[in-house]
Amino acid sequence: LLLPPQAASVINNLKSLDGGMTIYNNTLKPLEDDLILALNRAAEDAATTATPIFKKAITDITITDGMNILKGTDTAATNYLRVKTFNSLVSAYAPKIDVSLGKPLVGGYSANYYWNAFVTGYNNVVDIQNAIPFNAGLDLIKITDTSLGVYATDKALKGLFLKVGEEEREIRKNPLDRVTDILQKVFGSLDN
């Protein structure tokens, strides 16, 4: 996971301005890497929630679903799982991600800690810049979206399905990636 869009936009804007680079290096850069790492650790921590939801969707596959997956696109199984599990995954992930975002997973601090420090540091710079008459013309705008939970849940699930899709493509394309008897039997029928 990368930074939320509003934070990424702030960083890109600061880096593109002469005076902004100094502000970035002195206030935000020290927090950026830790924040990204903490976000990813929180998403990984919540990922264990997906297994039982995926298992249920797989055991609920009908013969028609199975044939559509087998003869479908190179991500037909991934698309099936997305349709059958997304709402359940959001319901399961959101509270787990919120808890994970509060855990001290990086350097003894949580993603929420790093995010709050990042937002506070940047917004303080905006306040100072706006208080200076004839400021450097940076026209900085405060970060207002201070919740990481919804952002992290959405990005974690998109990343999860991206990985599942990549694995499915490899299983369909490469017989050596069919590591179980069932995968060899099912997808081996496509090789003929």
WOCORNOR-V702531 format. One record per helix or strand of 2 or more residues. SS is the DSSP state (@ for helix, = for strand). FROM is the first residue (numbers start at 1). LEN is the number of residues. Records with the same first field share a line. If there is no record, write none. Layout:
BEGIN
SS->FROM-LEN + FROM-LEN
END
This chain:
BEGIN
@->5-11 + 18-42 + 63-9 + 76-27 + 111-21 + 149-25 + 175-3 + 181-8
END
